[in-house]
Amino acid sequence: MKIKNVIELFSLLPENERIIVDVLRQIIAETLPAYCREKISYNVPFFYGHKGICIVWPATIPKGGIKEGVLLGFWHGNKLKDAGNYLAHGTNKKVFYKIFLIPEEIDEQLIKKLLLEAIQLDQSFSK
């Protein structure tokens, strides 16, 4: 399976995952600066600037490592402060993440705070 765009992705997702993915993508799009881009990579929305920033991986799409919900992963999560330990560390040493089972679990302000920190980190990669 090769998903080419978000419309194709949404057509495959159950409603709950589609809503969570849509809300997360909106938060990310509102927060990331103009130099950052979204592309479909690994069949899911992938956001990058100078390097990878974050990824939104619904459980319906294989190889995400989750059985339900939608994963919001930060590529360099191991370098984020994440003072409240909002992100799970899992087995990957770099990618830290949060899994959302329902849209109401999404804490927009906290996600924006983590995104802003990830953006600062991404900008340091260009130096």
A tleap script that builds the chain and sets N, CA, C and O, in Angstrom:
source leaprc.protein.ff14SB
mol = sequence {
  NMET LYS ILE LYS ASN VAL ILE GLU LEU PHE
  SER LEU LEU PRO GLU ASN GLU ARG ILE ILE
  VAL ASP VAL LEU ARG GLN ILE ILE ALA GLU
  THR LEU PRO ALA TYR CYS ARG GLU LYS ILE
  SER TYR ASN VAL PRO PHE PHE TYR GLY HIE
  LYS GLY ILE CYS ILE VAL TRP PRO ALA THR
  ILE PRO LYS GLY GLY ILE LYS GLU GLY VAL
  LEU LEU GLY PHE TRP HIE GLY ASN LYS LEU
  LYS ASP ALA GLY ASN TYR LEU ALA HIE GLY
  THR ASN LYS LYS VAL PHE TYR LYS ILE PHE
  LEU ILE PRO GLU GLU ILE ASP GLU GLN LEU
  ILE LYS LYS LEU LEU LEU GLU ALA ILE GLN
  LEU ASP GLN SER PHE SER CLYS
}
set mol.1.N position { 0.842 -1.178 0.000 }
set mol.1.CA position { 0.000 0.000 0.000 }
set mol.1.C position { 0.889 1.243 0.000 }
set mol.1.O position { 1.840 1.335 0.775 }
set mol.2.N position { 0.576 2.180 -0.859 }
set mol.2.CA position { 1.317 3.440 -0.947 }
set mol.2.C position { 0.320 4.586 -0.935 }
set mol.2.O position { -0.365 4.830 -1.928 }
set mol.3.N position { 0.237 5.288 0.186 }
set mol.3.CA position { -0.668 6.424 0.320 }
set mol.3.C position { 0.053 7.655 -0.216 }
set mol.3.O position { 1.184 7.943 0.176 }
set mol.4.N position { -0.611 8.379 -1.116 }
set mol.4.CA position { 0.028 9.516 -1.779 }
set mol.4.C position { -0.305 10.861 -1.142 }
set mol.4.O position { 0.480 11.804 -1.241 }
set mol.5.N position { -1.480 10.957 -0.479 }
set mol.5.CA position { -1.874 12.246 0.092 }
set mol.5.C position { -2.807 12.036 1.282 }
set mol.5.O position { -3.224 10.915 1.571 }
set mol.6.N position { -3.121 13.120 1.955 }
set mol.6.CA position { -3.945 13.063 3.169 }
set mol.6.C position { -5.369 12.599 2.852 }
set mol.6.O position { -5.994 11.923 3.669 }
set mol.7.N position { -5.879 12.951 1.685 }
set mol.7.CA position { -7.232 12.526 1.308 }
set mol.7.C position { -7.302 11.000 1.235 }
set mol.7.O position { -8.256 10.391 1.718 }
set mol.8.N position { -6.297 10.398 0.635 }
set mol.8.CA position { -6.244 8.932 0.592 }
set mol.8.C position { -6.144 8.353 1.997 }
set mol.8.O position { -6.813 7.370 2.316 }
set mol.9.N position { -5.313 8.958 2.831 }
set mol.9.CA position { -5.158 8.488 4.204 }
set mol.9.C position { -6.495 8.547 4.930 }
set mol.9.O position { -6.907 7.568 5.552 }
set mol.10.N position { -7.174 9.686 4.854 }
set mol.10.CA position { -8.454 9.848 5.549 }
set mol.10.C position { -9.485 8.836 5.081 }
set mol.10.O position { -10.324 8.402 5.871 }
set mol.11.N position { -9.440 8.450 3.806 }
set mol.11.CA position { -10.426 7.490 3.285 }
set mol.11.C position { -10.244 6.102 3.902 }
set mol.11.O position { -11.171 5.292 3.881 }
set mol.12.N position { -9.065 5.823 4.446 }
set mol.12.CA position { -8.778 4.513 5.044 }
set mol.12.C position { -9.042 4.450 6.545 }
set mol.12.O position { -9.170 3.366 7.113 }
set mol.13.N position { -9.124 5.614 7.184 }
set mol.13.CA position { -9.192 5.649 8.647 }
set mol.13.C position { -10.622 5.573 9.173 }
set mol.13.O position { -11.542 6.125 8.569 }
set mol.14.N position { -10.804 4.882 10.310 }
set mol.14.CA position { -12.101 4.962 10.998 }
set mol.14.C position { -12.305 6.388 11.506 }
set mol.14.O position { -11.338 7.129 11.679 }
set mol.15.N position { -13.540 6.767 11.743 }
set mol.15.CA position { -13.866 8.154 12.090 }
set mol.15.C position { -13.062 8.695 13.274 }
set mol.15.O position { -12.553 9.814 13.214 }
set mol.16.N position { -12.944 7.921 14.334 }
set mol.16.CA position { -12.238 8.406 15.523 }
set mol.16.C position { -10.776 8.747 15.210 }
set mol.16.O position { -10.281 9.792 15.635 }
set mol.17.N position { -10.087 7.878 14.473 }
set mol.17.CA position { -8.699 8.153 14.103 }
set mol.17.C position { -8.617 9.349 13.160 }
set mol.17.O position { -7.709 10.173 13.272 }
set mol.18.N position { -9.555 9.440 12.244 }
set mol.18.CA position { -9.564 10.550 11.280 }
set mol.18.C position { -9.691 11.887 12.003 }
set mol.18.O position { -9.004 12.848 11.658 }
set mol.19.N position { -10.567 11.952 13.004 }
set mol.19.CA position { -10.756 13.194 13.769 }
set mol.19.C position { -9.476 13.551 14.526 }
set mol.19.O position { -9.046 14.704 14.507 }
set mol.20.N position { -8.866 12.569 15.190 }
set mol.20.CA position { -7.643 12.822 15.954 }
set mol.20.C position { -6.530 13.288 15.021 }
set mol.20.O position { -5.839 14.262 15.322 }
set mol.21.N position { -6.350 12.604 13.894 }
set mol.21.CA position { -5.316 12.990 12.924 }
set mol.21.C position { -5.574 14.410 12.432 }
set mol.21.O position { -4.642 15.208 12.332 }
set mol.22.N position { -6.816 14.729 12.128 }
set mol.22.CA position { -7.161 16.056 11.617 }
set mol.22.C position { -6.847 17.143 12.653 }
set mol.22.O position { -6.257 18.169 12.316 }
set mol.23.N position { -7.238 16.921 13.899 }
set mol.23.CA position { -6.977 17.906 14.962 }
set mol.23.C position { -5.470 18.084 15.169 }
set mol.23.O position { -4.990 19.213 15.261 }
set mol.24.N position { -4.728 16.985 15.241 }
set mol.24.CA position { -3.278 17.083 15.431 }
set mol.24.C position { -2.617 17.807 14.272 }
set mol.24.O position { -1.739 18.642 14.491 }
set mol.25.N position { -3.018 17.506 13.049 }
set mol.25.CA position { -2.445 18.174 11.879 }
set mol.25.C position { -2.722 19.674 11.921 }
set mol.25.O position { -1.857 20.471 11.557 }
set mol.26.N position { -3.918 20.069 12.359 }
set mol.26.CA position { -4.253 21.497 12.457 }
set mol.26.C position { -3.376 22.194 13.491 }
set mol.26.O position { -2.868 23.288 13.244 }
set mol.27.N position { -3.199 21.563 14.645 }
set mol.27.CA position { -2.351 22.144 15.697 }
set mol.27.C position { -0.925 22.306 15.179 }
set mol.27.O position { -0.301 23.349 15.372 }
set mol.28.N position { -0.423 21.280 14.530 }
set mol.28.CA position { 0.945 21.306 14.007 }
set mol.28.C position { 1.080 22.392 12.942 }
set mol.28.O position { 2.026 23.179 12.969 }
set mol.29.N position { 0.134 22.434 12.005 }
set mol.29.CA position { 0.189 23.422 10.915 }
set mol.29.C position { 0.143 24.853 11.454 }
set mol.29.O position { 0.821 25.734 10.925 }
set mol.30.N position { -0.649 25.088 12.499 }
set mol.30.CA position { -0.754 26.428 13.097 }
set mol.30.C position { 0.526 26.822 13.831 }
set mol.30.O position { 0.818 28.009 13.977 }
set mol.31.N position { 1.289 25.834 14.292 }
set mol.31.CA position { 2.436 26.099 15.155 }
set mol.31.C position { 3.758 26.159 14.401 }
set mol.31.O position { 4.623 26.972 14.730 }
set mol.32.N position { 3.921 25.314 13.402 }
set mol.32.CA position { 5.202 25.263 12.696 }
set mol.32.C position { 5.423 26.517 11.862 }
set mol.32.O position { 4.477 27.055 11.287 }
set mol.33.N position { 6.680 26.993 11.791 }
set mol.33.CA position { 6.987 28.165 10.962 }
set mol.33.C position { 6.908 27.827 9.470 }
set mol.33.O position { 6.812 26.661 9.088 }
set mol.34.N position { 6.949 28.861 8.647 }
set mol.34.CA position { 6.745 28.722 7.196 }
set mol.34.C position { 7.774 27.829 6.519 }
set mol.34.O position { 7.469 27.228 5.489 }
set mol.35.N position { 8.983 27.721 7.063 }
set mol.35.CA position { 9.996 26.899 6.397 }
set mol.35.C position { 9.734 25.394 6.553 }
set mol.35.O position { 10.345 24.582 5.858 }
set mol.36.N position { 8.836 25.028 7.453 }
set mol.36.CA position { 8.537 23.615 7.690 }
set mol.36.C position { 7.492 23.110 6.697 }
set mol.36.O position { 6.680 23.878 6.181 }
set mol.37.N position { 7.531 21.815 6.442 }
set mol.37.CA position { 6.643 21.198 5.460 }
set mol.37.C position { 6.041 19.912 6.004 }
set mol.37.O position { 6.558 19.297 6.936 }
set mol.38.N position { 4.925 19.529 5.384 }
set mol.38.CA position { 4.302 18.241 5.663 }
set mol.38.C position { 4.408 17.396 4.400 }
set mol.38.O position { 4.206 17.891 3.291 }
set mol.39.N position { 4.724 16.124 4.576 }
set mol.39.CA position { 4.658 15.207 3.450 }
set mol.39.C position { 4.166 13.867 3.974 }
set mol.39.O position { 4.252 13.577 5.167 }
set mol.40.N position { 3.652 13.060 3.062 }
set mol.40.CA position { 3.275 11.708 3.447 }
set mol.40.C position { 4.530 10.854 3.305 }
set mol.40.O position { 5.093 10.727 2.218 }
set mol.41.N position { 4.950 10.281 4.406 }
set mol.41.CA position { 6.114 9.417 4.424 }
set mol.41.C position { 5.757 8.224 5.308 }
set mol.41.O position { 5.119 8.396 6.347 }
set mol.42.N position { 6.153 7.040 4.917 }
set mol.42.CA position { 5.751 5.820 5.636 }
set mol.42.C position { 4.223 5.697 5.678 }
set mol.42.O position { 3.684 5.042 6.570 }
set mol.43.N position { 3.523 6.317 4.726 }
set mol.43.CA position { 2.057 6.319 4.608 }
set mol.43.C position { 1.343 7.156 5.661 }
set mol.43.O position { 0.136 7.004 5.854 }
set mol.44.N position { 2.073 8.045 6.351 }
set mol.44.CA position { 1.469 8.888 7.381 }
set mol.44.C position { 2.005 10.317 7.277 }
set mol.44.O position { 3.036 10.539 6.643 }
set mol.45.N position { 1.317 11.296 7.893 }
set mol.45.CA position { 1.802 12.684 7.878 }
set mol.45.C position { 3.111 12.837 8.664 }
set mol.45.O position { 3.207 12.463 9.833 }
set mol.46.N position { 4.088 13.388 7.994 }
set mol.46.CA position { 5.427 13.573 8.530 }
set mol.46.C position { 5.750 15.056 8.372 }
set mol.46.O position { 5.604 15.610 7.282 }
set mol.47.N position { 6.186 15.701 9.453 }
set mol.47.CA position { 6.470 17.138 9.431 }
set mol.47.C position { 7.958 17.350 9.638 }
set mol.47.O position { 8.553 16.780 10.553 }
set mol.48.N position { 8.556 18.170 8.789 }
set mol.48.CA position { 9.989 18.377 8.866 }
set mol.48.C position { 10.349 19.823 8.567 }
set mol.48.O position { 9.596 20.557 7.927 }
set mol.49.N position { 11.510 20.203 9.044 }
set mol.49.CA position { 12.107 21.495 8.746 }
set mol.49.C position { 13.477 21.198 8.179 }
set mol.49.O position { 13.594 20.742 7.042 }
set mol.50.N position { 14.521 21.454 8.964 }
set mol.50.CA position { 15.872 21.079 8.555 }
set mol.50.C position { 16.054 19.570 8.704 }
set mol.50.O position { 16.782 18.933 7.943 }
set mol.51.N position { 15.378 19.022 9.697 }
set mol.51.CA position { 15.334 17.568 9.935 }
set mol.51.C position { 13.896 17.231 10.329 }
set mol.51.O position { 13.028 18.104 10.339 }
set mol.52.N position { 13.655 15.975 10.650 }
set mol.52.CA position { 12.315 15.572 11.071 }
set mol.52.C position { 11.920 16.231 12.377 }
set mol.52.O position { 12.728 16.343 13.298 }
set mol.53.N position { 10.659 16.672 12.451 }
set mol.53.CA position { 10.156 17.297 13.680 }
set mol.53.C position { 9.174 16.349 14.372 }
set mol.53.O position { 9.371 15.974 15.528 }
set mol.54.N position { 8.112 15.964 13.649 }
set mol.54.CA position { 7.134 15.076 14.265 }
set mol.54.C position { 6.407 14.260 13.205 }
set mol.54.O position { 6.493 14.527 12.006 }
set mol.55.N position { 5.691 13.259 13.692 }
set mol.55.CA position { 4.949 12.359 12.826 }
set mol.55.C position { 3.617 12.035 13.502 }
set mol.55.O position { 3.543 11.938 14.727 }
set mol.56.N position { 2.569 11.870 12.697 }
set mol.56.CA position { 1.246 11.508 13.203 }
set mol.56.C position { 0.914 10.139 12.608 }
set mol.56.O position { 0.741 10.009 11.396 }
set mol.57.N position { 0.825 9.117 13.468 }
set mol.57.CA position { 0.681 7.745 12.975 }
set mol.57.C position { -0.575 7.085 13.543 }
set mol.57.O position { -0.589 6.695 14.710 }
set mol.58.N position { -1.636 6.953 12.730 }
set mol.58.CA position { -2.840 6.253 13.179 }
set mol.58.C position { -2.605 4.741 13.243 }
set mol.58.O position { -1.854 4.194 12.435 }
set mol.59.N position { -3.242 4.071 14.197 }
set mol.59.CA position { -3.063 2.633 14.390 }
set mol.59.C position { -3.478 1.820 13.159 }
set mol.59.O position { -2.955 0.727 12.939 }
set mol.60.N position { -4.402 2.334 12.365 }
set mol.60.CA position { -4.870 1.624 11.168 }
set mol.60.C position { -3.743 1.411 10.160 }
set mol.60.O position { -3.769 0.441 9.403 }
set mol.61.N position { -2.772 2.289 10.144 }
set mol.61.CA position { -1.656 2.189 9.191 }
set mol.61.C position { -0.586 1.265 9.790 }
set mol.61.O position { -0.079 1.530 10.881 }
set mol.62.N position { -0.244 0.185 9.080 }
set mol.62.CA position { 0.714 -0.794 9.607 }
set mol.62.C position { 2.092 -0.197 9.910 }
set mol.62.O position { 2.476 0.837 9.365 }
set mol.63.N position { 2.810 -0.873 10.786 }
set mol.63.CA position { 4.206 -0.594 11.151 }
set mol.63.C position { 4.385 0.601 12.080 }
set mol.63.O position { 5.504 1.081 12.259 }
set mol.64.N position { 3.287 1.090 12.678 }
set mol.64.CA position { 3.402 2.202 13.623 }
set mol.64.C position { 3.682 1.739 15.033 }
set mol.64.O position { 4.049 2.535 15.897 }
set mol.65.N position { 3.509 0.442 15.268 }
set mol.65.CA position { 3.804 -0.101 16.582 }
set mol.65.C position { 2.716 0.100 17.616 }
set mol.65.O position { 2.929 -0.169 18.798 }
set mol.66.N position { 1.546 0.571 17.188 }
set mol.66.CA position { 0.440 0.739 18.146 }
set mol.66.C position { -0.784 -0.032 17.660 }
set mol.66.O position { -0.982 -0.217 16.459 }
set mol.67.N position { -1.597 -0.474 18.610 }
set mol.67.CA position { -2.770 -1.280 18.277 }
set mol.67.C position { -4.044 -0.457 18.159 }
set mol.67.O position { -4.987 -0.850 17.472 }
set mol.68.N position { -4.064 0.701 18.842 }
set mol.68.CA position { -5.246 1.561 18.754 }
set mol.68.C position { -4.847 3.015 18.955 }
set mol.68.O position { -3.799 3.321 19.524 }
set mol.69.N position { -5.719 3.911 18.469 }
set mol.69.CA position { -5.484 5.336 18.635 }
set mol.69.C position { -4.568 5.925 17.574 }
set mol.69.O position { -4.355 5.344 16.510 }
set mol.70.N position { -4.033 7.097 17.896 }
set mol.70.CA position { -3.136 7.826 16.986 }
set mol.70.C position { -1.917 8.279 17.779 }
set mol.70.O position { -2.038 8.875 18.849 }
set mol.71.N position { -0.748 7.986 17.237 }
set mol.71.CA position { 0.514 8.348 17.872 }
set mol.71.C position { 1.005 9.678 17.318 }
set mol.71.O position { 1.054 9.879 16.104 }
set mol.72.N position { 1.369 10.582 18.223 }
set mol.72.CA position { 2.069 11.807 17.846 }
set mol.72.C position { 3.498 11.617 18.344 }
set mol.72.O position { 3.750 11.609 19.548 }
set mol.73.N position { 4.431 11.464 17.400 }
set mol.73.CA position { 5.820 11.210 17.772 }
set mol.73.C position { 6.715 12.389 17.434 }
set mol.73.O position { 6.560 13.020 16.388 }
set mol.74.N position { 7.639 12.676 18.313 }
set mol.74.CA position { 8.630 13.733 18.090 }
set mol.74.C position { 9.955 13.057 17.766 }
set mol.74.O position { 10.495 12.309 18.581 }
set mol.75.N position { 10.483 13.328 16.558 }
set mol.75.CA position { 11.699 12.655 16.082 }
set mol.75.C position { 12.875 12.812 17.027 }
set mol.75.O position { 13.655 11.876 17.202 }
set mol.76.N position { 13.014 13.965 17.631 }
set mol.76.CA position { 14.120 14.202 18.560 }
set mol.76.C position { 13.570 14.432 19.964 }
set mol.76.O position { 14.026 15.314 20.692 }
set mol.77.N position { 12.583 13.620 20.326 }
set mol.77.CA position { 11.933 13.734 21.629 }
set mol.77.C position { 12.877 13.571 22.789 }
set mol.77.O position { 12.651 14.119 23.868 }
set mol.78.N position { 13.955 12.807 22.567 }
set mol.78.CA position { 14.943 12.607 23.631 }
set mol.78.C position { 15.687 13.891 23.985 }
set mol.78.O position { 16.333 13.967 25.030 }
set mol.79.N position { 15.597 14.909 23.110 }
set mol.79.CA position { 16.279 16.184 23.373 }
set mol.79.C position { 15.318 17.267 23.877 }
set mol.79.O position { 15.737 18.392 24.151 }
set mol.80.N position { 14.038 16.926 23.999 }
set mol.80.CA position { 13.052 17.899 24.505 }
set mol.80.C position { 13.034 17.848 26.030 }
set mol.80.O position { 13.262 16.795 26.625 }
set mol.81.N position { 12.764 18.989 26.654 }
set mol.81.CA position { 12.718 19.040 28.124 }
set mol.81.C position { 11.537 18.219 28.652 }
set mol.81.O position { 11.709 17.421 29.573 }
set mol.82.N position { 10.332 18.406 28.075 }
set mol.82.CA position { 9.133 17.656 28.467 }
set mol.82.C position { 9.036 17.534 29.991 }
set mol.82.O position { 8.966 16.434 30.539 }
set mol.83.N position { 9.035 18.692 30.660 }
set mol.83.CA position { 9.093 18.763 32.122 }
set mol.83.C position { 8.031 17.898 32.815 }
set mol.83.O position { 8.311 17.299 33.853 }
set mol.84.N position { 6.828 17.827 32.258 }
set mol.84.CA position { 5.763 17.060 32.895 }
set mol.84.C position { 5.723 15.599 32.487 }
set mol.84.O position { 4.773 14.889 32.818 }
set mol.85.N position { 6.743 15.142 31.771 }
set mol.85.CA position { 6.772 13.761 31.270 }
set mol.85.C position { 5.488 13.388 30.529 }
set mol.85.O position { 4.922 12.317 30.744 }
set mol.86.N position { 5.046 14.280 29.664 }
set mol.86.CA position { 3.844 14.067 28.855 }
set mol.86.C position { 4.078 12.965 27.832 }
set mol.86.O position { 3.170 12.193 27.521 }
set mol.87.N position { 5.301 12.895 27.308 }
set mol.87.CA position { 5.619 11.946 26.246 }
set mol.87.C position { 6.129 10.622 26.811 }
set mol.87.O position { 6.881 10.590 27.784 }
set mol.88.N position { 5.698 9.526 26.171 }
set mol.88.CA position { 6.198 8.192 26.521 }
set mol.88.C position { 7.528 7.979 25.806 }
set mol.88.O position { 7.746 8.517 24.721 }
set mol.89.N position { 8.403 7.206 26.405 }
set mol.89.CA position { 9.720 7.000 25.834 }
set mol.89.C position { 9.815 5.697 25.054 }
set mol.89.O position { 10.612 5.610 24.120 }
set mol.90.N position { 9.047 4.701 25.395 }
set mol.90.CA position { 9.037 3.451 24.648 }
set mol.90.C position { 10.422 2.847 24.476 }
set mol.90.O position { 11.316 3.078 25.290 }
set mol.91.N position { 10.593 2.072 23.411 }
set mol.91.CA position { 11.865 1.385 23.181 }
set mol.91.C position { 12.800 2.173 22.274 }
set mol.91.O position { 13.993 1.875 22.209 }
set mol.92.N position { 12.270 3.183 21.567 }
set mol.92.CA position { 13.107 3.982 20.679 }
set mol.92.C position { 13.859 5.019 21.502 }
set mol.92.O position { 13.265 5.705 22.335 }
set mol.93.N position { 15.147 5.134 21.272 }
set mol.93.CA position { 15.965 6.052 22.076 }
set mol.93.C position { 15.769 7.517 21.707 }
set mol.93.O position { 16.053 8.398 22.519 }
set mol.94.N position { 15.289 7.794 20.496 }
set mol.94.CA position { 15.144 9.181 20.030 }
set mol.94.C position { 13.693 9.641 19.983 }
set mol.94.O position { 13.374 10.729 20.463 }
set mol.95.N position { 12.812 8.826 19.412 }
set mol.95.CA position { 11.425 9.234 19.190 }
set mol.95.C position { 10.606 9.028 20.465 }
set mol.95.O position { 10.409 7.900 20.916 }
set mol.96.N position { 10.135 10.138 21.035 }
set mol.96.CA position { 9.234 10.082 22.178 }
set mol.96.C position { 7.849 10.438 21.655 }
set mol.96.O position { 7.734 11.172 20.673 }
set mol.97.N position { 6.800 9.934 22.289 }
set mol.97.CA position { 5.475 10.038 21.697 }
set mol.97.C position { 4.355 10.088 22.732 }
set mol.97.O position { 4.558 9.849 23.922 }
set mol.98.N position { 3.181 10.406 22.233 }
set mol.98.CA position { 1.938 10.370 23.011 }
set mol.98.C position { 0.904 9.680 22.131 }
set mol.98.O position { 0.806 9.970 20.939 }
set mol.99.N position { 0.142 8.775 22.711 }
set mol.99.CA position { -0.924 8.098 21.969 }
set mol.99.C position { -2.265 8.641 22.444 }
set mol.99.O position { -2.538 8.709 23.642 }
set mol.100.N position { -3.094 9.024 21.479 }
set mol.100.CA position { -4.426 9.550 21.772 }
set mol.100.C position { -5.475 8.533 21.342 }
set mol.100.O position { -5.482 8.084 20.196 }
set mol.101.N position { -6.360 8.171 22.268 }
set mol.101.CA position { -7.424 7.219 21.953 }
set mol.101.C position { -8.716 7.921 21.577 }
set mol.101.O position { -9.520 7.396 20.807 }
set mol.102.N position { -8.910 9.120 22.132 }
set mol.102.CA position { -10.097 9.924 21.806 }
set mol.102.C position { -9.661 11.382 21.624 }
set mol.102.O position { -8.670 11.811 22.216 }
set mol.103.N position { -10.394 12.141 20.808 }
set mol.103.CA position { -9.995 13.534 20.545 }
set mol.103.C position { -9.908 14.387 21.810 }
set mol.103.O position { -9.091 15.306 21.878 }
set mol.104.N position { -10.732 14.096 22.802 }
set mol.104.CA position { -10.763 14.894 24.026 }
set mol.104.C position { -9.459 14.815 24.823 }
set mol.104.O position { -9.220 15.656 25.690 }
set mol.105.N position { -8.614 13.822 24.545 }
set mol.105.CA position { -7.335 13.686 25.246 }
set mol.105.C position { -6.287 14.681 24.744 }
set mol.105.O position { -5.247 14.858 25.378 }
set mol.106.N position { -6.553 15.317 23.627 }
set mol.106.CA position { -5.574 16.222 23.017 }
set mol.106.C position { -5.491 17.517 23.813 }
set mol.106.O position { -6.476 18.246 23.928 }
set mol.107.N position { -4.319 17.798 24.358 }
set mol.107.CA position { -4.061 19.027 25.105 }
set mol.107.C position { -3.317 19.980 24.160 }
set mol.107.O position { -2.093 19.926 24.043 }
set mol.108.N position { -4.071 20.843 23.498 }
set mol.108.CA position { -3.505 21.707 22.461 }
set mol.108.C position { -2.356 22.566 22.970 }
set mol.108.O position { -1.334 22.693 22.295 }
set mol.109.N position { -2.509 23.156 24.146 }
set mol.109.CA position { -1.470 24.046 24.670 }
set mol.109.C position { -0.170 23.296 24.957 }
set mol.109.O position { 0.919 23.794 24.670 }
set mol.110.N position { -0.291 22.110 25.518 }
set mol.110.CA position { 0.891 21.310 25.822 }
set mol.110.C position { 1.583 20.835 24.548 }
set mol.110.O position { 2.811 20.835 24.468 }
set mol.111.N position { 0.800 20.434 23.557 }
set mol.111.CA position { 1.369 20.009 22.271 }
set mol.111.C position { 2.080 21.185 21.601 }
set mol.111.O position { 3.176 21.028 21.062 }
set mol.112.N position { 1.458 22.356 21.636 }
set mol.112.CA position { 2.102 23.541 21.041 }
set mol.112.C position { 3.417 23.866 21.742 }
set mol.112.O position { 4.396 24.240 21.096 }
set mol.113.N position { 3.436 23.722 23.059 }
set mol.113.CA position { 4.661 23.978 23.821 }
set mol.113.C position { 5.770 23.022 23.379 }
set mol.113.O position { 6.910 23.441 23.179 }
set mol.114.N position { 5.438 21.746 23.227 }
set mol.114.CA position { 6.423 20.755 22.775 }
set mol.114.C position { 6.862 21.039 21.341 }
set mol.114.O position { 8.039 20.904 21.007 }
set mol.115.N position { 5.909 21.433 20.498 }
set mol.115.CA position { 6.244 21.763 19.105 }
set mol.115.C position { 7.201 22.956 19.041 }
set mol.115.O position { 8.158 22.948 18.267 }
set mol.116.N position { 6.938 23.977 19.854 }
set mol.116.CA position { 7.811 25.156 19.855 }
set mol.116.C position { 9.229 24.772 20.291 }
set mol.116.O position { 10.214 25.286 19.761 }
set mol.117.N position { 9.312 23.879 21.246 }
set mol.117.CA position { 10.626 23.405 21.689 }
set mol.117.C position { 11.298 22.591 20.566 }
set mol.117.O position { 12.500 22.720 20.332 }
set mol.118.N position { 10.512 21.759 19.883 }
set mol.118.CA position { 11.042 20.960 18.769 }
set mol.118.C position { 11.492 21.854 17.617 }
set mol.118.O position { 12.465 21.540 16.930 }
set mol.119.N position { 10.790 22.965 17.404 }
set mol.119.CA position { 11.165 23.910 16.343 }
set mol.119.C position { 12.501 24.568 16.682 }
set mol.119.O position { 13.367 24.693 15.816 }
set mol.120.N position { 12.673 24.989 17.939 }
set mol.120.CA position { 13.952 25.578 18.363 }
set mol.120.C position { 15.088 24.594 18.122 }
set mol.120.O position { 16.157 24.966 17.638 }
set mol.121.N position { 14.847 23.351 18.462 }
set mol.121.CA position { 15.845 22.310 18.248 }
set mol.121.C position { 16.139 22.158 16.749 }
set mol.121.O position { 17.297 22.067 16.341 }
set mol.122.N position { 15.080 22.131 15.944 }
set mol.122.CA position { 15.250 21.992 14.495 }
set mol.122.C position { 16.062 23.161 13.922 }
set mol.122.O position { 16.901 22.964 13.044 }
set mol.123.N position { 15.813 24.359 14.415 }
set mol.123.CA position { 16.549 25.527 13.923 }
set mol.123.C position { 18.026 25.446 14.302 }
set mol.123.O position { 18.874 25.991 13.596 }
set mol.124.N position { 18.337 24.780 15.395 }
set mol.124.CA position { 19.744 24.631 15.786 }
set mol.124.C position { 20.487 23.694 14.821 }
set mol.124.O position { 21.714 23.751 14.728 }
set mol.125.N position { 19.751 22.834 14.107 }
set mol.125.CA position { 20.381 21.920 13.141 }
set mol.125.C position { 20.881 22.647 11.899 }
set mol.125.O position { 21.712 22.114 11.163 }
set mol.126.N position { 20.380 23.864 11.658 }
set mol.126.CA position { 20.769 24.586 10.447 }
set mol.126.C position { 22.070 25.373 10.654 }
set mol.126.O position { 22.626 25.926 9.705 }
set mol.127.N position { 22.539 25.417 11.884 }
set mol.127.CA position { 23.728 26.237 12.192 }
set mol.127.C position { 25.010 25.466 12.005 }
set mol.127.O position { 26.094 26.008 12.221 }
savepdb mol mol.pdb
quit
